[in-house]
Amino acid sequence: QVQLVESGGGLVQPGGSLRLSCAASGGIFSIYTMGWYRQAPGKQRELVATITPGSYTNYADSVKGRFTISRDNAKNTVYLQMNTLKPEDTAVYYCNAKLGGTRADYWGQGTQVTVSS
C-alpha cells in the first residue's frame, strides 16, 4: 500500500508560481509512474502531467511550457513546478502513483490551488 501526501498548494496571483510536492511512502517509489491530476469545481478530474520510472514526461496541452513535473527517487518525492499560473488553473491537485501491468493505483488527498487577484 502506497501513501501519498501532497503539499505546496495555496493562493497565488495570475502570472505567479507555485511548486507542489508529493511525498510517497509504503512502496518502492522508483518503479511507479507518478502523476499530477486536477479537478475544478463542477468538472471531471483531468490529467496534468505524468513521469515514468525512466523520467519520461507527458503533459496536458493546457499546461505545456508552463508546468514541469520532476521526481527525486532518493527522497520518494514528485514535484510539480507551476509557472505563469492562470485563473483556469484553479483546482484541487491530486498526486497519483501507478504501477504498470498491475492494478496498483494510489491517490493522495489533494491540495487546493487558487489563482486569483
N, C-alpha and C positions, 0 to 999 in steps of 0.2 A: 504494500500500500504506500503510495507516494502522497506526501502532504505538500501543498503549495501555499505560500503566504506572500501576497503582493504588498507593496508599499510604494510611496512616492507620489500618489495622486494629490490633487488639490485644485485650488482656483488660480487661474492664470489669465492674463490679458491676451487678446488676439495678437499674434506675432511672437508670443513668448515661447518658452521652452520648459519641458519637464522631463525627468528621467524616472521611469518606473523600474522597480526591481521585483523579482520573484525568486524567493529562496525555497529550494526543494529539500526534502528530507525523506528518508524511508525507502530509497531506491538507489539504483546505480544511475546517477544523473546523466552521465556521459552517453548513455545508449538511447536516451529518449529524444524524439523530436519535440522541441519546445515551441510554444506559440503564444501569441497575444491575440485576443478577440475582444470585441467591444459590443455593448448593447445600449442603444439610446432609448429614451422613453418611447413606448409605442412601436418600437421596431424590433426586428429579429436580431439575434446575435450574429455578428459578422466577423470574418477573418480580418485581422490587421496585418500580421506578419508571422512567419514561422522560420525556424532554424533547425537544420538536421544535425545529427551527431557529427557529421563531417563539416558543419558550419555552412552548408548551402542555405541561402536565404530566399524567401519568397515574400512579396508584399502585395497588398491590395493596391489597385491603381490610384485610389484616393489618397494614399499616404506616400507613394513612391517619391523619393527625392527629399522628403521631409522627415521621415521616421527611419530609425536604424535599430535593428534587433541584433543583439550580440549575446554571447554566453561565456561564462567563466567556469569551466568544469572543476577547477580546483576549489572554487567557492560554492559549487552547486547552485549557481545563480544565473538567471537570464535577465537581460535588461531590454528596455525599450526607450531609446532616446527620441524624444518628440520635439521637433523644432518647427518654427513658423506655424504655431497652432492656430486653428480656425474655430469659430463657434460650432461648426458642424462636427468637430472632433469631440464635443461634449458627450460623454457616455460613461458607463461603468466598464472598466477594463479588466478582463479576466486572463489569468495565466493558465496555460494548458500543457499537459505532458502526455504524449502518445508514444507507445512502443509499437513499431511496425510489425505487422504479421500477428499481432495479438489483439485482444480486446482491451488491453490496458489503456485507459483514457481518464485522466485525472484533471480536476479543475480547482482553482483557488476560489476564495470567497469574493474577490473583486475589489477594485479600488476606484473611487469616483474621480473623474477628471472633468472639470468645468472650465470652459473657455468663454470668458465674458468680460466686458469692460464695465 
